[in-house]
Amino acid sequence: MPKLKTKSSTKGRFSLTAKGKVRRHYAGKRHGMMKRTQKQIRDKRGSTIMASSDAKIVKPFMPYG
């Protein structure tokens, strides 16, 4: 049986929790921080759990998760 290949882009963008949920980072933090409010910058800190409907799309790209 050949090894399953992971989509290379998903390796850096997503990770799995112990229960198998998909963890992602917030969008909108790369540049343009001057126009964002301090509350927006604070709230986008860290990572969050992806919605289950979106996680169904991403999970097949991470086959050993």
DRENVEXBA-812624 format. One record per residue: residue in three letters; chain; z, y, x of N, C-alpha, C in turn. Coordinates in Angstrom, 2 decimals, m for minus. Each point is the difference from the previous one (the first is absolute). Last residue first. Layout:
DRENVEXBA-812624
MARBA	ALA	A	Z	Y	X	Z	Y	X	Z	Y	X
...
//
This chain:
DRENVEXBA-812624
MARBA	GLY	A	9.99	12.31	m4.66	1.17	0.73	m0.46	0.73	m0.65	m1.12
MARBA	TYR	A	m4.28	m0.83	2.69	1.18	m0.77	0.37	1.28	0.67	m0.48
MARBA	PRO	A	m4.50	1.89	m0.77	0.08	m1.36	m0.56	1.27	m0.76	0.33
MARBA	MET	A	m1.98	4.94	m0.74	1.09	m0.41	0.90	0.34	m1.45	m0.34
MARBA	PHE	A	m3.28	2.19	m2.48	m0.41	0.42	1.34	1.05	m0.37	1.03
MARBA	PRO	A	0.66	m0.73	m4.71	m0.96	m0.96	0.55	m0.47	0.37	1.41
MARBA	LYS	A	3.08	3.01	m2.38	0.57	m1.28	0.47	m1.03	m1.00	0.53
MARBA	VAL	A	m0.94	4.41	m2.16	0.26	0.01	1.43	0.40	m1.38	0.53
MARBA	ILE	A	m0.77	0.88	m4.68	m1.24	0.25	0.71	0.20	m0.19	1.50
MARBA	LYS	A	3.69	m0.30	m2.93	m0.88	m1.15	m0.24	m1.32	0.15	0.74
MARBA	ALA	A	3.16	3.56	m0.08	0.36	m1.04	0.97	m0.87	m1.24	m0.17
MARBA	ASP	A	m0.26	3.64	m3.06	m0.69	0.29	1.25	0.27	m1.07	1.05
MARBA	SER	A	2.21	m0.37	m4.11	m1.44	m0.08	m0.28	m0.82	0.29	1.25
MARBA	SER	A	4.75	0.44	0.12	m0.42	m1.40	m0.03	m1.49	m0.15	m0.26
MARBA	ALA	A	2.10	4.24	2.64	m0.05	m0.47	m1.38	m0.62	m1.40	m0.05
MARBA	MET	A	2.52	1.54	4.48	m1.26	0.23	m0.71	0.09	m0.55	m1.42
MARBA	ILE	A	4.06	1.98	3.13	m0.58	m1.27	m0.45	m1.24	0.31	m0.83
MARBA	THR	A	1.79	3.25	4.09	0.31	m0.37	m1.37	m0.65	m1.35	m0.31
MARBA	SER	A	1.71	3.56	4.51	m0.98	m0.85	m0.66	0.48	m0.35	m1.40
MARBA	GLY	A	1.00	4.48	3.48	0.25	m1.44	m0.05	m1.12	m0.77	m0.70
MARBA	ARG	A	0.45	5.07	m1.33	0.51	m0.59	1.24	0.19	m1.51	m0.18
MARBA	LYS	A	m1.38	3.49	m3.29	m1.01	m0.89	0.56	0.44	m0.65	1.30
MARBA	ASP	A	2.70	3.22	m2.38	m0.20	m1.14	m0.89	m1.02	m1.00	0.55
MARBA	ARG	A	0.91	4.13	2.33	1.19	m0.88	m0.01	m0.27	m1.27	m0.80
MARBA	ILE	A	m3.30	3.36	m0.01	0.08	m0.62	1.33	1.17	m0.98	0.07
MARBA	GLN	A	m0.52	2.56	m3.92	m1.08	m0.97	0.12	0.09	m0.73	1.33
MARBA	LYS	A	3.01	3.52	m0.71	0.33	m1.15	m0.85	m1.07	m1.08	0.09
MARBA	GLN	A	m0.67	4.16	2.11	0.95	m0.82	0.75	0.40	m1.24	m0.79
MARBA	THR	A	m4.83	2.02	m0.99	1.38	0.48	m0.10	0.90	m0.93	0.81
MARBA	ARG	A	m5.23	0.95	1.25	0.87	m0.85	m0.80	1.40	0.62	m0.07
MARBA	LYS	A	m3.61	1.80	2.67	m0.22	0.28	m1.42	0.86	m0.87	m0.91
MARBA	MET	A	0.11	m0.47	4.78	0.38	1.39	m0.31	m0.15	0.29	m1.50
MARBA	MET	A	m1.32	m4.17	2.13	1.38	0.06	m0.44	0.43	1.43	m0.38
MARBA	GLY	A	m4.36	m2.43	1.57	0.13	0.96	m1.09	1.41	0.14	m0.52
MARBA	HIS	A	m1.49	m4.70	2.13	m0.23	1.37	0.44	0.17	0.91	m1.20
MARBA	ARG	A	1.30	m4.65	m0.20	m0.70	0.03	1.28	m0.18	1.41	0.55
MARBA	LYS	A	1.97	m1.98	m4.29	0.91	0.47	1.05	m0.69	0.14	1.35
MARBA	GLY	A	m1.54	m1.83	m4.56	0.17	1.44	0.00	0.96	0.52	1.06
MARBA	ALA	A	0.49	m4.98	m2.18	m1.20	0.77	0.34	0.37	1.48	0.05
MARBA	TYR	A	3.41	m4.32	0.97	m0.45	1.01	m0.94	m1.27	0.69	0.50
MARBA	HIS	A	1.20	m5.17	1.29	0.46	1.35	0.30	m0.56	0.96	m1.03
MARBA	ARG	A	1.21	m5.41	m0.79	m1.02	0.94	0.45	0.65	1.33	0.32
MARBA	ARG	A	0.90	m5.73	m1.27	0.57	1.29	0.36	m1.11	0.89	0.54
MARBA	VAL	A	0.38	m4.59	m3.37	m0.78	0.73	1.01	0.63	1.37	0.21
MARBA	LYS	A	2.36	m4.95	m1.46	m0.58	1.23	m0.53	m0.68	0.76	1.13
MARBA	GLY	A	2.56	m4.21	0.37	m1.45	m0.07	m0.14	m0.63	1.22	m0.64
MARBA	LYS	A	4.72	m1.05	1.41	m0.34	m0.61	m1.29	m1.49	m0.02	m0.27
MARBA	ALA	A	1.79	2.01	3.94	0.44	m1.39	0.02	m0.35	m0.72	m1.30
MARBA	THR	A	m3.18	4.02	1.24	1.45	m0.13	m0.01	0.35	m1.48	0.00
MARBA	LEU	A	m4.61	2.27	2.13	0.61	m0.73	m1.10	1.51	0.00	0.13
MARBA	SER	A	m4.09	3.68	1.51	0.81	m1.11	0.49	0.65	m0.64	m1.22
MARBA	PHE	A	m4.39	3.72	1.51	0.92	m0.64	m0.93	0.83	m1.04	0.72
MARBA	ARG	A	m3.24	2.75	2.32	0.32	0.83	m1.16	1.07	m0.58	m0.90
MARBA	GLY	A	m2.01	m1.99	4.10	0.71	1.23	0.33	0.48	0.78	m1.20
MARBA	LYS	A	m2.42	m4.13	m0.50	1.10	m0.27	0.93	0.81	1.25	0.30
MARBA	THR	A	m4.06	m0.10	m2.68	1.26	m0.20	m0.71	1.17	m0.24	0.94
MARBA	SER	A	m4.55	0.51	1.56	0.55	1.27	m0.47	1.34	m0.18	m0.71
MARBA	SER	A	m2.59	m3.77	1.60	0.65	0.75	1.07	0.65	1.29	m0.50
MARBA	LYS	A	m0.61	m4.64	m2.72	m0.76	1.24	0.14	0.75	0.89	0.99
MARBA	THR	A	0.49	m5.28	0.44	0.59	1.15	m0.66	m0.94	1.19	0.16
MARBA	LYS	A	m0.98	m5.58	0.06	m0.06	1.29	0.68	0.62	1.08	m0.88
MARBA	LEU	A	0.78	m5.60	0.65	m0.39	1.06	m0.93	0.02	1.32	0.74
MARBA	LYS	A	m0.98	m4.95	2.28	1.02	1.02	m0.27	m0.56	1.01	m1.00
MARBA	PRO	A	m1.90	m5.07	m0.13	m0.01	1.21	0.84	1.12	0.96	m0.39
MARBA	MET	A	m0.16	m5.52	m0.32	0.00	1.19	m0.85	0.00	1.24	0.89
//
